[in-house]
Amino acid sequence: MAYKVQRINPLDLQPRKAIGVAIPFDGRAVFHSTYTSKDAIKANLINFFLTGKNERVFNVDFGAGLRNELFETITPEKIEQLRLNIVESLRLYFPRVITNRLELTATPDSNTINFALNYSVAQTNIQDELSINFQQ
């Protein structure tokens, strides 16, 4: 019988050692730390989806750029193009993140884009979901 071996990040075995920075930055010392790989990956994904194209100096392609689409004409073709861009960007910047389900809906009348991602991380037991609503 074959067993599926799951890798555990060694940092996850050290509960008091911070791995990354949590979003939002609202802690007493400006920010909170993340202490597990699951939380660090989710914070990095949130950072990626809240970042617009050309917003990062020296890495102008980083970010989903969804906020920039709020005032554009939203058509089904545009939604599909955004979905393909998101999947390609995730492959580039987060190669170990596997997209299980990606929902992208828009309401042009109220200038809102609703984004939901269900993902897992390759060779780990990490599975989570993320939901962001972009509004005017």
N, C-alpha and C positions, 0 to 999 in steps of 0.2 A: 504494500500500500504506500502510495506517495504522500508525502507531507509537504505542505506549502510553508516554507520558512519565511517568517516575517522579520525584517530588520528593525531593531529599536535603536534610535539615535543614542549614542552614549551620553549626550548631554541631558537626555530625558531621565537618565538614571541618577542625576545629581539635582535633586529638587530645589536646592537653594541657589543654583547657578543660573543667572539670567541669560537668555539666548538672544532676545531681540527687544524691540520697542513696540509697545501696544499703541493702537490708535483708538480713540482720539487722545490728544495730548492734554490731559486734564488732571494730571496728578499733582501732588503737593510739590514735587521737585520737577515740574514741567511735564514729565511723562511717567508712565508705568512701564515696567519691564514685563516681558513674556518669559515664562519658565518652561514651556514645553514646545516641542517642534510643531505640534498642531496649532497652537496659538500664534507662533511666529509666522508660519506659512499663511494663516488666515490674515494676519496683520499686513503681511507683504502683498497679498492679493488685494486687500482693501486699498492699500496705497497705490497699487497699479491701476485699479479701476477709477480712483478719484483723480489720478494724474492725467492731464491733457497732453496731446502731442505737442512737441516743441516747448514744453514747460520745464524740462530738465536740461540744464546746461551740460554740455558734453555727452548727452545721451538723449537726443531730440526725438528718437523713435519710441522711447519708453512711455508707456501709458496707453489706456484704452481710448481716450479722447471722447468719451460719451457725453460729457457736459457740453462739448462744442457742438453737438448735434441737436441741442434743444430748440434752436431757432431755425433749423433747416426744415425743408419740406420732407415729411416722413411718409414714405411709401413702403409697400411690402418688399420691393426690390432693395430699398435703402436698409431696411431691417435685416434682410438676408446678407447684404454686403457688410454691415456692422458685425453680424454674427461670425462671418468668415474671417474678418479682420481680428476679432477677439480670439477665435480659436488659433489662428496663426501666431498671434502675439503670445498667447499662453505657451504654445510649443517652443517659441524662441526664448522667452524669459523664464518660464517655469517648466522645464522639460520633464520633470518627474510628476507634475500634476496631471491627472487624467480627468478629462471632462466627462462626467456621467450624464449630466443633463444641463442644458443651457437654455434659459428662457429669456427672451428679449421682446418686450412689448412697448409700444409707444402710444401716447394720446396726444395727437397734434394740437387739438383745441386748447388743451391746458398746458402744453409744452412740458410734458413729463415723459421720462423713459424709465421703465421698470426693468430691472436686471436681476436674474436669479441664476446662481451657479451651484450645482451639486457636483462635488469633486472628490477624488481620492488621490492618494499619493502612492506612486509605484513602490513596490517592495516593502510597504509598511502596512500597518493596520489603521492608518489615518484616513478617515472619511468625514467630510463636513459639508456644510452648505453656506452660501453667502447670498445675501439679498440687499440690493441698493436701489433706492428710488432717487432719480435725478429730477429736480424741479427747477423751475424758473427762479 
